[in-house]
C-alpha cells in the first residue's frame, strides 16, 4: 500500500465516522464539532486528488465561516431542538420517499460507471496544463456550468431563509411595528377625544 492510498483510506474513514456522529449526536454542539472534523478530512481528500483550491475553500468557507457560525448560533441563541423535533414523525413518509429517490439516483450513477466505463469520461473537459487549478475551475464554472452554478446558489439561499424562519422566535413582551395597521389607521382609530374636567388634568 502506497502512502497516498493510506492517507486516502484514513481521511475517508474519519469522514464517514464523523458524518455518522453528526446525525447521531444528541448534543447539537457536538454535531457541529463533528461536522468541522468531517470538513477538515474532506479537505485532505481534495488535496490528495490535486484540487488544492477546493480544499482551501472547504477550510476557509465551510469550517472558517459556516460551521463556526452554526456553532455560535447553537450556543448563543440556545435553540430548543426538542421543541423543533416535535411533530417530526408526520414528515417521515416524505423523507423516506426522498431518501429512496436519492438512493436510486446514486445506484444509477454507480451502476452506469460500472456497466459502461466510458460514460464516466464522456463529459470530461480537456485540461490545459498551462494554467493553474483555480483559473481552470473558474473557467469551467462560469462558462459551461454557469446556470447550474446559479441554481446551486438559489438552493443555498432558500435553505438559508428556511433556517432563519425555523429558528425565529417572537417574544410576547416585545413591541413590533405593524405596517399594515399603521397604514390602515382611520380618524376613528387614530384619534381619541377625552373630556377632562376643569382642574383635574390628565
C-alpha positions as CSV (number, residue, x, y, z in Angstrom):
1,X,0.0,0.0,0.0
2,X,1.4,3.4,-1.0
3,X,1.4,6.4,1.3
4,X,-1.2,8.4,-0.7
5,X,-3.6,5.4,-0.7
6,X,-3.1,5.0,3.1
7,X,-4.0,8.7,3.7
8,X,-7.0,8.3,1.4
9,X,-8.4,5.5,3.4
10,X,-7.6,7.3,6.7
11,X,-9.3,10.5,5.6
12,X,-12.2,8.6,4.2
13,X,-12.8,6.6,7.3
14,X,-12.7,9.7,9.5
15,X,-15.1,11.5,7.2
16,X,-17.6,8.6,7.3
17,X,-17.3,8.2,11.1
18,X,-17.7,12.0,11.6
19,X,-20.8,12.1,9.3
20,X,-22.4,9.3,11.3
21,X,-21.7,11.2,14.5
22,X,-23.1,14.4,13.1
23,X,-26.6,12.8,12.7
24,X,-26.5,10.6,15.7
25,X,-25.2,13.0,18.4
26,X,-27.9,14.3,20.8
27,X,-26.0,17.4,21.6
28,X,-26.1,19.9,18.7
29,X,-22.8,21.5,19.7
30,X,-21.1,18.0,19.3
31,X,-22.8,17.6,16.0
32,X,-21.3,20.9,14.7
33,X,-17.8,19.9,16.0
34,X,-18.0,16.5,14.2
35,X,-19.1,18.4,11.1
36,X,-16.0,20.5,11.3
37,X,-13.9,17.4,11.6
38,X,-15.6,15.9,8.5
39,X,-14.9,19.1,6.6
40,X,-11.2,19.1,7.5
41,X,-10.7,15.5,6.5
42,X,-12.7,16.0,3.2
43,X,-10.2,18.9,2.5
44,X,-7.4,16.4,3.0
45,X,-9.0,14.1,0.3
46,X,-9.2,17.1,-2.1
47,X,-5.5,17.8,-1.5
48,X,-4.7,14.1,-2.4
49,X,-6.8,14.5,-5.6
50,X,-4.8,17.6,-6.6
51,X,-7.7,20.0,-6.1
52,X,-6.0,22.4,-3.7
53,X,-8.4,25.2,-4.4
54,X,-11.4,23.2,-3.3
55,X,-9.5,22.1,-0.2
56,X,-8.8,25.7,0.8
57,X,-12.3,26.8,0.0
58,X,-13.6,23.9,2.2
59,X,-11.4,25.1,5.1
60,X,-11.8,28.8,4.7
61,X,-15.5,29.0,3.8
62,X,-17.2,26.0,5.4
63,X,-15.0,25.5,8.5
64,X,-14.0,29.1,9.0
65,X,-17.4,30.7,8.4
66,X,-20.3,28.3,8.0
67,X,-19.6,25.7,10.6
68,X,-18.3,28.3,13.2
69,X,-21.4,30.4,12.5
70,X,-23.6,27.3,13.2
71,X,-21.7,26.7,16.4
72,X,-22.2,30.3,17.6
73,X,-25.9,30.2,16.7
74,X,-26.4,27.0,18.5
75,X,-24.5,28.1,21.6
76,X,-25.7,31.7,21.8
77,X,-29.4,31.5,20.8
78,X,-30.0,28.4,22.9
79,X,-32.4,26.9,20.4
80,X,-34.7,24.3,21.8
81,X,-34.2,21.4,19.4
82,X,-36.6,19.2,21.3
83,X,-39.4,21.6,20.5
84,X,-38.3,21.7,16.9
85,X,-38.3,17.9,16.7
86,X,-42.0,17.7,17.9
87,X,-44.2,16.5,15.1
88,X,-41.3,15.4,13.0
89,X,-42.7,11.9,12.5
90,X,-45.5,13.3,10.4
91,X,-42.9,14.2,7.7
92,X,-41.3,10.8,7.9
93,X,-43.1,9.3,4.8
94,X,-42.0,12.3,2.7
95,X,-38.4,11.9,4.0
96,X,-38.5,8.2,3.2
97,X,-39.7,8.8,-0.4
98,X,-37.0,11.4,-0.9
99,X,-34.3,9.1,0.6
100,X,-35.4,6.3,-1.7
101,X,-35.2,8.6,-4.8
102,X,-31.7,9.7,-3.8
103,X,-30.6,6.1,-3.2
104,X,-31.8,5.1,-6.6
105,X,-30.1,8.0,-8.3
106,X,-26.8,7.1,-6.6
107,X,-27.2,3.5,-7.6
108,X,-27.9,4.5,-11.2
109,X,-24.7,6.7,-11.3
110,X,-22.6,4.0,-9.7
111,X,-24.1,1.3,-11.9
112,X,-23.6,3.2,-15.1
113,X,-19.9,3.8,-14.3
114,X,-19.5,0.1,-13.6
115,X,-21.5,-1.2,-16.6
116,X,-20.4,1.3,-19.2
117,X,-17.0,2.7,-18.1
118,X,-16.7,5.1,-21.0
119,X,-19.7,7.1,-19.7
120,X,-17.7,8.5,-16.8
121,X,-15.2,10.2,-19.1
122,X,-17.6,11.3,-21.8
123,X,-18.4,14.6,-20.1
124,X,-14.9,15.4,-19.1
125,X,-13.2,18.6,-20.5
126,X,-9.6,18.7,-21.6
127,X,-7.2,20.2,-19.0
128,X,-4.8,22.9,-20.1
129,X,-1.5,22.3,-18.3
130,X,-0.5,25.9,-18.9
131,X,-3.0,27.4,-16.3
132,X,-3.3,26.7,-12.6
133,X,-6.1,24.8,-10.9
134,X,-8.0,27.9,-9.7
135,X,-8.2,29.5,-13.1
136,X,-9.2,26.3,-14.8
137,X,-12.0,25.7,-12.3
138,X,-13.3,29.3,-12.7
139,X,-13.3,29.0,-16.5
140,X,-15.4,25.8,-16.3
141,X,-17.8,27.1,-13.7
142,X,-18.5,30.5,-15.2
143,X,-18.8,29.3,-18.8
144,X,-20.1,25.7,-19.2
145,X,-21.9,25.4,-15.9
146,X,-23.0,28.9,-15.1
147,X,-26.7,28.1,-15.0
148,X,-26.1,25.1,-12.7
149,X,-23.8,27.2,-10.5
150,X,-26.5,29.9,-10.2
151,X,-29.1,27.2,-9.4
152,X,-26.9,25.9,-6.6
153,X,-26.7,29.5,-5.2
154,X,-30.5,29.7,-5.3
155,X,-30.9,26.5,-3.4
156,X,-28.5,27.7,-0.8
157,X,-30.5,31.0,-0.5
158,X,-33.7,29.1,0.0
159,X,-32.0,26.9,2.6
160,X,-30.8,29.9,4.5
161,X,-34.2,31.6,4.5
162,X,-35.8,28.3,5.7
163,X,-33.3,28.0,8.6
164,X,-34.0,31.6,9.6
165,X,-37.8,31.0,9.5
166,X,-37.5,27.8,11.5
167,X,-35.3,29.3,14.3
168,X,-37.1,32.6,14.5
169,X,-38.8,33.2,17.9
170,X,-41.2,36.0,18.7
171,X,-41.1,37.2,22.3
172,X,-44.5,38.1,23.7
173,X,-43.5,41.3,25.5
174,X,-41.6,43.0,22.7
175,X,-43.4,45.7,20.7
176,X,-43.2,45.3,17.0
177,X,-44.1,47.6,14.1
178,X,-47.1,46.6,12.1
179,X,-47.0,48.5,8.8
180,X,-50.4,47.3,7.7
181,X,-52.1,48.6,10.9
182,X,-50.3,51.9,10.6
183,X,-51.3,52.5,7.0
184,X,-54.9,51.3,7.7
185,X,-55.5,53.8,10.5
186,X,-58.6,56.0,10.3
187,X,-59.7,59.1,12.2
188,X,-61.8,56.9,14.5
189,X,-59.0,54.6,15.4
190,X,-56.1,57.1,15.5
191,X,-57.9,59.9,17.4
192,X,-59.4,59.8,20.8
193,X,-61.3,62.8,22.3
194,X,-61.2,62.9,26.0
195,X,-63.3,65.3,28.0
196,X,-61.4,66.4,31.1
197,X,-63.0,68.3,34.0
198,X,-61.5,71.6,34.8
199,X,-58.6,71.4,37.2
200,X,-58.3,67.6,37.0
201,X,-55.7,67.3,34.3
202,X,-54.8,64.0,32.6
